[in-house]
């Protein structure tokens, strides 16, 4: 069980009434930090809270460049008192505390973050259609909290009935949209920018309302959501349909809040490890999984609605080797206090006790995901190096100059043993012998891995003095890999490692044999530490 506590401070003071300035409040609340996606999600929340099964969104731009946004639903609708309450800043608490609406501010603050005119047209159980409108310019002019109650336009009625039919429903309208797009000199550029906004919103909705959109998911009521006529399909961040996706851990943990009247509740947590990019069933499935640095981490659901994703809640930093790990974390409204849910329902700050538990729970899964990522990275690095024939120029360069600098004569005497003749004498020496190297790889030979994690190791390839280079070593992945297409850089680094290997042959004797091996291991470990903070390699998709 996780037990958390919240300190309440009660300061006694003389009571005074301080009515807020209408214009300053409505203007100030425009800057509460909404982005367009979170603002639209707040409107959709209200539709789902009203038991809607259909939500239709339209985003229009007229020839003059004016944008109007409509959100229609077939929810329970509102009578006159309900409509006035919904339009009140800080509306009354909903009877259903588990609804997606929470603070009584979202409809107003989310809307006016992007528009100066918010209208709500609703048809309640009496089937009367009523309209209320907040016009920020009008509030500033009259300097009062005056809510307009204008007539319903024919176009608005048509849009409402197209979704609600003959039953109840609500239409939210944003006009005077002044904060969605920047000023564009070209109308075509503005339309392209709006198109990108719409596409981004489509994905956001598919992710945030996944459980509602997925007809096979019984955890939430099914809702059909469309944007400009396109029905939105659920996006599963955990790629559960992929055969190689692994459920690494799963727990249900009771959480008790040390506040009178707040009941004990339960959080559910599941850690999923996605396949490497080249292990998905199809290229389309890989693309749709959106594996990236920004999509890893906790996916936190409040009442089945995603409210936070894409990081580790401050427990860890996002790193490429964690990009395959995504953790589903669900709680209900009873734990709002413990998670400090913000007004936008897009950011949380869990209590320390919860964070401590999460850190312990996720550590083994992070290790497993790190291992899978690195295996995939090793495979990708090897594949790209081979595809580019990255070390071909190095092999040609060393082959031309090798005889002039070689200081030892080496003769293969057994499958794993050679005779070395150098300035120190003649010695038998066990060494890696490659009898059939790939064409063009007789001096520098990239290998998927080397014993003891060494970056390089001397070898003999087709009777010639050569060096093996470990492609799984972080130095190769972080220093070599980004410059594989730059022949000069690769040739220079390969020449250095081949020279180190040749220096071993030239100065070899029985006394220094083990010291050379220890030196390679020590240098390789030091380099691993030195490059630890360099960026991990970005995986490349094959054409």
Protein Blocks (a to p, Z undefined) as FASTA:
>chain_A
ZZddddddddddddddddddfklmmmmmmmnopafklmmmmmmmmmmmnopabdcddddd
dfkopacdddddfbebjafklmmmmmpghiacdfblmbmbfnlpmmmmmmmmmbcbdcdd
dddfkopacdddddfklmmmnopacdddddddfklmmmmmmmnmmmdcdddddehiaklb
ccdfbfklmmmmmmmmmmmmmmmmmmmmmmmmmmklmkbccddddeehiacddddfklmm
bmklccfbdcdddddddbehiacddddddddddddfklcfbfklmmmnopafklgcjddd
eehiafbehiaehmaccdfklmmpccdddddfklmmmnopafkopaccddfklmmmmmmm
mmmmmmmmmmmmmmmmmmmmmmmmmmnommlmmmmmmmmmmmmmocbdcddfbfkbccdd
dfkbccdddddddfbbcehiambccdfbdehhiabdcddeehiacddddfkbmklmmmmm
mmmmmmklmmmmmmmmmmmmmmmmmmgcfklmmmmmmmmmmmmmmmmmmmmmpccddddd
dZZ
